[in-house]
């Protein structure tokens, strides 16, 4: 029984080049066949499926109550007060005179706070 090659280990540049060319040729052939049969290419089908299906992934980052620095069981009134305080501290207009890097960080933090506030409002109102 032969052992499989480890990626990158004993592969020559020629084997690598043939592998890339082979994968590219398979993709092009699939697109050609789809066009010849009058159906969308595999890439177009994948884009359409991705656009039509809702995202099922979990939101990244900390939960809204940690971003807004409130207890998990906080009321909408407490959440709104915390949101306004954080926005007042982190708004990009407060650092408009500073460097581009600082403005970018302030903008990202503001977006994060706004997203957390929207999530909290949806959860607490609904």
N, C-alpha and C positions, 0 to 999 in steps of 0.2 A: 504494500500500500504506500502511495506517495503522499508526502506531506504538502499541504498547500503553501504557496508562496506568501510570505508576509509582505504587506503593503510597504513599499518604499525600501525594503531590505535588499533583496537581490534582483530587483527589477531593473533592467537596462533602460536607457533612454529610448531605445528603439521600441521595446515592448510598450512603454508608456505612450509613445506617439501613435503606435498602431491601435492601442486601446482607445485613445481619444478619437482618432479618426473613425474607428468602428462605431463608437457610440453616436458620433455626429451623423454618420451615414444612416444609422438606424432611425434617428429622429427625422432626417430629411426624407427617407423612404416612407415613413408613416405619414408625413405631411403630404407627400406626393400622392400616395394611395387615397388618402382622405379627399384630396382635391379632385382626383380622377373619378371618385365615386359620388362626388357632389355633397359631401358632408364636411362639417367643420374639422379643422386640424385638431390633433390632441391638445396642443397648447391652448387653442381657443376654447375647447370644451372645458379644460381645467380652469381657465379664467372665468368662464361663465358659471361654473359650479361654485367657485370661491366667492363670486359676487352675489349669487342668489342664496347661498346658505348662510344662516346667521352664525356669528362667531360663538363658539361654545367654550372658548378658553376662559379660564379664571382671570380676573383682573390682576395685573401685576402690581407689586408694591404693597405697602401697609394698608390696613383697613381705614375707612374714613374717620373713625373715632380717634385713631392714633395720629393721623395727619392733622386733624383739627384740635388735638390735645384736649379731648373731652372724655368723660367716662362712657362706657359702652351703652349704658341705659339713659343717656342724656336726652332731654326734651328738645323739641324743635327750637324753642326759644333760646336754650343754652347753646345749641349748635350754631344758631344765627349770630349770637353774641361773640362766640369764639371765632367764627368765620370773619366777621367784621374786624375784629382785633388783629387777626393774622394778616388779613389783606392790607390793613393800614400799615403794618410793620414791613411787609414784603412786596409792596407794590413797585413795579418797575419804574414808575415816574419818580419815585424817591431817590433812585440811583441813576437818573438819566444823565447826569453830569460826570459819572464815573466811567471806567473802562468798559469796553464791549463785553468782556468776559463776565464782569460783575452784573451787567445788564442782562446777559443771557441767563445767568443763574437765577436772578430775581424773576425773570419771565417764566422759567421752568417751575420755580417754586409757586408762583401765582397760578399757573395752570394746574399744578398738583392740588393746590388748595381749592380751586374752583371745581375740579372734578370730584374731590372728596365731599364738598358741600352739596353738589348735585346728587351724588349717591345717597347722602344722608337725607336730603329732602324727599327723594323718591321713596326711601325706606320708611321714613317717619310719617309721611302723608298718606301713603298707600295702604 
